[in-house]
C-alpha cells in the first residue's frame, strides 16, 4: 500500500486526542519573553485579575505553538520527515485561563499528493476543560516526505 493509499483511508476520521495539558503561568511568561509580547492580560496576574478575563490568559499564538507537540498526526512507516507547511484557518474562540487544561483533537480532512510525499489538511480542535466551546480551531497543513 502506498503512502497516499494509506492516508486516504484516514480521511474524514478522527485521528486522535492528546492528553490534557495544563497551561502554567511560567509557560505563558516564557512565551512572552520569547516573543516580546508582554501584554498585561498574559503576564500581570494582579492587573489581569481586575481585567475582562478575571486572570491571566494564554497567548493565542502560544496555543498554536503547541500543535506540533500535542496535536496527534499519523505515524506512517516509510515517512522520513514531516514538516509544518502552514495554516489555512485559525480561530481563537475561548480564552485559555492560566491553570486551565487543554487537549488537542485531530481529524484528517484531506490528503493531497505532491512529488516525494503527501500533504495532510488536519482539523485540530483545542478543547478547554469545562468550557462549552473550544479554545481554538485550526486547519493545519502538514507535509510528509517518503
N, C-alpha and C positions, 0 to 999 in steps of 0.2 A: 504494500500500500504506500502510495506517495505521500509526501508531506501535505500537499493540498487535499488529497482524498481524506486523510486522517483528520485534518482540521475542519473540512466542510461538514463532516459528520457531527461536529460540535456546534454548528451554527444554530442559534436560537435556544441553546441550552444555558442554564445557569452553570457556570464552570466551577465556582467555589465561593466560600465565605471564609474570611480571615477570623482569627481570634480577636477578642476585644483588646483594644489598645487605650490606655489611659493617657490623656494629654495633661502633662505636668507643666507647672509654671516654668520650671528650669528649661524644658524643651522650647517653650514659647520664647523665653529670653534668649536662648542660643540662636534661634531662628532670627529674632530681631537683630541680634548682634551681627549675624552673617549677612543679612540683607539691608542693614541700616534702616530698618523700619521700626522705629521706637515709639509708635503712636501709643498714647496712654491707655487706650482700650485693651492693649495687649500686655503692657509692661508695668503699669502702675496700679497695683491691687487696691490701694486706698481710694484713689480718684475713680477708678473703674467701678468700685462698689456703689458710688453715687451716680454712675452713668446709666445709659439706656439698657445695659445687659445685666446689671447687678453684680458685676465682677469682670475679671479679665477674660478675654476670649482668644482663641487661636486665630492666627492669620489664615485667611483663605488659601494663600499660597503655601503655607505650611502643610495644610491638608493635602494639596496637590503633590507636594514633595514626598509624601509618604506612599503614594501609589506604587512606585517601583518595588518598595519593600513589602507592602501588605496586600495589594490587590492580586488575587490569585490569577495566574496566567498558565496556559498549558505548558507542560514539560514534555516535549516530544523527542523521542530517540532520533539521533541524526542531526539535530539542530545544533550548530556550533556556536551561534551567537544570536542574541536578541537585543534590539535597541528600542528606545522610546522614540517614535517617529514624530509624534505631535498629538495635539488635542483638537477635536472637531467642535466640541461644545462643552462648556463648563458653566454650571450654575451653583452658586453658594446659597442654599435655601434657608438653613437654620444655623445660627452661630453656635460654635462649639465652646462651651464654657471650660475654663481651666478646671481640671479634675473630672471632666466628662470622659466617657468611654465611647469610642467609635470602632466600627468594623467595616470591612470592605467586601461588597458583594459584586461578583463579576459575571456578566452574561456576554457570550460571544455573539455579536451582531452580524458580522460579515467577514469573509475571507477572500482576499484578492491575491492572485499570483503575480509575481514580478520576477525578472531574471535572477536566479540564485536563491529564491525563497518565497515567503508568503507574508502578506500584511494582514493583521487582525484589526478589526474595529471592535473594541470592547465597550460595553456599557458598565461603568463602575458606579455603584451607589454606595455612598459613605453614610452608614446609619449611625445615628446618635442614640445611645441607650436612653430609653424613656421618652423620647421625642416622637410626636406623631408624624412629623415629616423628616426626610433625610437631611443631613448636614450639607451634602454636596452630591451632585450627579454629574458625571463626566463621560464623554465619549473619547476614549483614548485609542491612539493608533500605535501598534507595536509591530515591528518588522522582525521576522525570524529568518535567519540565513542557514542554508544547508551546508 
